[in-house]
């Protein structure tokens, strides 16, 4: 059927656009094996929700799906750990990294670690995925204004955390609103 | 302005552009995408698409349903459960499925597809293998029943599908073929999950 082949064509076009950036997005945030699982989930969701895909650039929309897939994975892992503890087995060391490997810049890594998850995520989207607030908004389920504000505050807090390290090795967490 | 920070972060990107990724033209990528494109997009969620081990996941949401054949949606008039004044309780099987399997990303559209019944309810009793819930809101199906009985497998009553049922707790439950869907399609009532249910079943 022509609508079926249109559908395939549309999916393939989106896949060409997002497949590799999604691999980077996922592997920045989770272990390789989990990233591989999540990638398949995301692409399946894209296929099933093709009618909801934006007509232009699909990548931010797909990042939003990926963000939810990772959240689902983490929830599943937490549930599993709760069950394991309940049953009384040895709790497994799973080390699901919240932050991916941060590279050699230890000072920056420590500063990022001192921020909230929301701040870290908005900064990653900005610096790693190279998104601007307009593109981040659908990923984070925020309005463009809210995304702009969040990025600007997160940048400020990161700068403060880096500067703070010069004085206190442990870094500090700044208080919002200053 | 302060793009220095952006650049500094970009330099510590563990997946910078020099790290290779798999293009869609790779054989394994092609296989994954082809399998995805061969899955039904309506009514039936994925079942046979199983590229790599990956697919334990995709299927997990479905597995909850398939495993449930033991159940069967039973609008019983009360064998052992006394009927309420208004309508008989709805009985569902709470199958203890594979908690290791992760799940497909939640979407209201998927929930809508996998739920024959969906409601929000408060647990009124956890007794042996049976959890009794008072229905607060019906999103779909059995609107006349004010009570739902979840029959749990032995020993799983306290933690079905990873959901810690407690008396007084409020939960959002969806079910198909008489069996509760897990994998994010049922759970403690949170604003997020409730918003998902409301989006999947817009109320008039």
Contacts between the chains, C-beta under 8 A, distances in Angstrom:
chain1	res1	chain2	res2	distance
A	7	B	41	7.7
A	8	B	37	5.5
A	11	B	33	7.7
A	11	B	36	7.8
A	11	B	37	6.1
A	12	B	24	7.6
A	12	B	33	7.2
A	15	B	24	5.2
A	15	B	33	5.6
A	16	B	24	5.5
A	19	B	21	7.9
A	19	B	22	7.6
A	19	B	23	7.1
A	19	B	24	4.8
A	19	B	29	6.6
A	19	B	33	7.9
A	20	B	21	4.3
A	20	B	22	7.3
A	20	B	23	6.2
A	20	B	24	7.9
A	23	B	15	7.7
A	23	B	21	4.2
A	23	B	22	6.6
A	24	B	15	4.1
A	24	B	19	7.6
A	24	B	21	6.2
A	27	B	14	7.3
A	27	B	15	5.2
A	28	B	13	7.1
A	28	B	14	5.9
A	28	B	15	5.0
A	36	B	52	7.0
A	36	B	54	6.1
A	37	B	53	8.0
A	37	B	54	5.2
A	37	B	57	5.2
A	37	B	102	6.5
A	39	B	54	7.9
A	40	B	32	6.1
A	40	B	36	7.6
A	40	B	51	6.5
A	40	B	52	7.3
A	40	B	54	4.0
A	40	B	55	6.9
A	40	B	57	6.8
A	40	B	58	6.3
A	41	B	57	5.8
A	41	B	58	6.4
A	41	B	102	7.9
A	41	B	104	5.5
A	41	B	105	5.4
A	42	B	105	6.7
A	43	B	32	6.9
A	43	B	33	6.7
A	43	B	36	5.4
A	44	B	36	5.2
A	44	B	39	6.9
A	44	B	46	6.4
A	44	B	49	7.4
A	44	B	58	5.4
A	44	B	104	6.6
A	45	B	104	6.8
A	45	B	105	4.9
A	45	B	107	6.4
A	45	B	110	7.9
A	47	B	36	4.9
A	47	B	37	6.4
A	47	B	39	6.8
A	47	B	41	6.6
A	48	B	39	7.7
A	48	B	41	5.3
A	48	B	45	7.9
A	48	B	107	7.9
A	48	B	109	7.2
A	48	B	110	7.1
A	49	B	107	6.3
A	49	B	109	6.1
A	50	B	41	7.4
A	52	B	109	7.6
A	65	B	105	5.7
A	68	B	105	4.8
A	68	B	106	6.2
A	68	B	107	8.0
A	69	B	104	8.0
A	69	B	105	4.1
A	72	B	102	6.5
A	72	B	103	5.4
A	72	B	104	7.7
A	72	B	105	5.8
A	72	B	106	6.2
A	72	B	183	8.0
A	72	B	184	5.5
A	73	B	102	5.0
A	75	B	184	6.9
A	76	B	99	7.6
A	76	B	101	7.6
A	76	B	102	4.2
A	76	B	103	6.2
A	76	B	162	7.7
A	76	B	183	7.8
A	77	B	102	7.7
A	79	B	99	6.1
A	79	B	161	8.0
A	79	B	162	3.1
A	79	B	163	8.0
A	80	B	99	5.2
A	80	B	100	6.1
A	80	B	162	7.0
A	82	B	159	7.4
A	82	B	162	6.8
A	82	B	164	7.3
A	83	B	99	5.6
A	83	B	159	5.8
A	83	B	162	6.1
A	86	B	158	7.5
A	86	B	159	5.8
A	100	B	14	5.1
A	100	B	15	7.8
A	101	B	14	4.6
A	102	B	12	5.6
A	102	B	14	7.2
A	103	B	11	7.1
A	103	B	12	3.4
A	103	B	13	7.2
A	103	B	14	6.1
A	104	B	12	7.1
A	105	B	8	6.7
A	105	B	11	6.8
A	105	B	12	4.5
A	108	B	8	5.9
A	108	B	9	6.7
A	108	B	12	5.8
A	109	B	12	7.0
A	112	B	9	8.0
A	123	B	9	6.4
A	124	B	9	7.6
A	126	B	6	6.4
A	126	B	9	7.9
A	127	B	5	7.6
A	127	B	6	4.7
A	127	B	7	7.9
A	127	B	9	3.5
A	127	B	10	5.1
A	127	B	13	7.2
A	128	B	9	6.9
A	128	B	10	6.8
A	128	B	13	4.8
A	128	B	15	7.3
A	130	B	10	7.9
A	155	B	2	6.3
A	155	B	5	6.3
A	158	B	5	6.2
A	159	B	2	6.6
A	159	B	5	6.2
A	162	B	5	7.8
